[in-house]
Amino acid sequence: MKKRKYAIIGLGKFGYFLAKELSQMNSEVLCIDKNEAIVEEVSNFVSHAVVADASKREVIEDLGLHEMEKVVVAVGSLTQSVLITLYLREMQCKFILAKANDEDHATVLNLVGAHEIIIPERNSARKVAQMLTTPNIVDFLPMMPEFCVAEVKAPSAFIGHTLGELQLRRKYNIYVLGIKNDLNGKIELMPPAEHVVRENEILIFMGKRVDAEKIS
C-alpha cells in the first residue's frame, strides 16, 4: 500500500504532535522548521526533517511541496503563515490546512486560499464541552453543522438486547457503523441486527448531534 505524503511547516506543539501522530499511522511526513534542535528531535520519527525558513518562496519551491498530498501550515506568526499559505496556493498545492490563532487570522488565511482552517484551542474546547455535557460519549467527530460520528458507551438499557430489538435507526435516527470492544479495542464494522450489545462495548454511529445526546 502506497504511503500518503504530508508536509508540516512549523513544529510548535501542534505541528510536533501532528507529525508524531501521522508517522504512527505509517504516513510519509516531511517536517520543516527554523529551529535546528526541534528538527533534530522530530527526525527520529518522521521520514524527513529540514531546517529551513518556509516563509521564503524559493525554499518551498526547492522542497517540492506541491507534490505532497496535503500540506499543514502550523507556524505561529500570523504574517508568516499567511505568506506561506499564499505561496503554496500559487504553487497549486492539492490541499492546504492552515492553523489560525483566532477568528481574524482564520479570515485572512481563507482569503489567501487555505482549503481548510483550524483553531486548535477552539476545536479542543468544543470537544471538552461535548465530553462534559454528555459524559457517556467517548469520542466525537463533527462532520457538518448538524451531524457527527460518535462513540458512545453502551447505555445500561441497551445491554442484553440485539441491535434489531433496539431499532436505533427508527427510534433515534442514527446509523450504527460499528461496535468496539472496550477491553481489547477490536472493532466489528457494520454489525448485524442479531448482534447482542454487551456491557463492555462502545457503539460507533453517525447521526445528528441532538440524537447522539439523547442516547448518551
N, C-alpha and C positions, 0 to 999 in steps of 0.2 A: 504493500500500500504506500502510495506516494505521500511524503510528509508535506504538511502545509507550511508555507513560508510566511513569517511575520517579522516586522521590524518594529522596535520600540525606541523612540527618541526621548531621552530623559529618564534617568534612573533615580528619581526620588523614591519615596516609599511606595507609591502607586506603581510606577514603572518597574521597580525592583521585584515586587511580589507578583506582578503580572507576568514578568519574564520567567519567574520560577514556576508559576502555575502552567504556563504554556509549554515549558520544557518538560514538565512532568506528564504532559499529555502527548508526548512524543512529537512535538512540533519543532520545526527548524526556526530558531529565533536569532535575529541579529539585533544586538543592543548597541546604542550609540549614546555617549555622554562625554562631557569635557573633563569629568573627574576621573583621573587615572586610577585612583585607589578603588573606587566602586566598580569601574570597568574590569579591573583585575579580579575583583571578587565574583562578579557575575560570570566571568569567563569559565569558572569552574563548573557551571551547569547549563550554559547556553551554547548554541552552535558557534556563534561568532560574537565577539565584543570588540568595539572600536572606540578609541579615544579620538573624538573629533567634535568640531563646532558645527552642528547641523543647521545653524541659522545662516550659514554661507551656502549659496546656491550650488557652487562647484562641488562642495562636499556631498550634497545629496545626489547630484548627478553621478559623481565618481562611484558612489556606493550602489548605484543601480536600484534604488528603492522602488522605481516604477515597476520592477519585475516581481515585487513582493505581492502576496495575496492581499494582505492588509497591513497598513502602517498606523501605529499608535503614536500620537504626539502627546507626550506626557511631561513636557518641560513646565516649570513653574512660572516663568516670566511671561506675562501677557504679550509683550511685544514680540518676543522670540517665537512663542507658539503660533501667533498669527502669521508671522513671516514664514515660518517653516510650513505651515498648512497651505499658504498661498503658493509656495514653490512646488509643493507636492501636487497640488491641483493643476498647476501649469504643466507639470510633467505627466499629467493624466494617470496618476496612480489609481488603481482599481477601487480601493476603499480606504478612506482616511477617518480614523476615530481620534478625536481630539479631547483632551481633558481640559475642562474650564474651571476657573477658580470661583466664579459666580455667574449670575444671570447675564450681566453686561458682557463679560468675557465670552460667554456662550453665544451671545447675539453676534459679536464680531466674527467669531470662528465660523458661524453659519454663513455670514456674508461672504467670507473669503473661500468658502467651498468645502468645509468639512462634511463628510457624509453622515457622520453620527457624532454627537457631543454628549459627554457625561460630566456630571459634577459629583465626584465620589462622595463627598460629605452629605449631599442631599440624598443621593441614592441609598447610602448606608442608613441615613435617618429614617427613610421610608420603610426600609426592611426591618429596622428595630421597632418602629411604631407598629408594624404589622405583627411582629413577634409578641409585643406587649399586649396588644388588644385581642389577639387570637392565639393564645399560648400553645394550642394543640397543632398549629401549623408549624411543621418542622422547617420547611423551606418554601420560598415564594418567588416566582419569576414573573414579573409583569410583562405582558405581551403588547396589548393595545390598551387604550384608556380604561376599558371595562373588563378586559379579560386577563387571565393569568393561568400559569401552570403551578400547582401547589402540591406539597407533600404534607399529608395530614395523618397523625397517629389515629389508628382505628378507634373510633368512639366506642364506649362500652356497649351501646345499644346495637352496634353492628356485629360484635363478636359472636361467633357461632352461627351466623346466617350466611347464606350464599349471596353472591352479587346479584343473582337473579331475583332472590327474595327481597333484597333491599331496594331494587328498582330505582337506583340513584339517578338515572337519566330522566325518568318520569317525575320523580319527587323533587329533585334538586336541579335538574337541567345541567348536570355535569357529565363528563365523559371520562371513564376510568382508563388511563393509559397503561398503568402497571401497578404491581404490588411489590413492595420491598420488604424483605425480612430484616428487621432491625437488629437481629443477633449476628447474622453473617454478611449482611449487605447485599445479598443476592436479589436480583430483580426479575420478576416474571412479567414480560410485556404482553399487553392485550390479554389479560386473564379471562378464562371462560366464565360463563354465567354460573357454572357449578362450583366455582372457587369459594371455599368457606373462609371467611375472614377470621384470622387468629389474633390473639392479644398482642403478639409481638410484631404485628405488621403495620406498614405505613402505606396509605393509599396515595398514588400519584394520579392526579386528574387535571383536566382542563375545563375551565368554565368561567363564569362571571365572578368577580370578586365578592359581590354580595352573596352569591350562592355558596362560595367557599367558606365564608364566615358563618353561614348557617350550620354547616357540618361541624366546624371546629367548636 
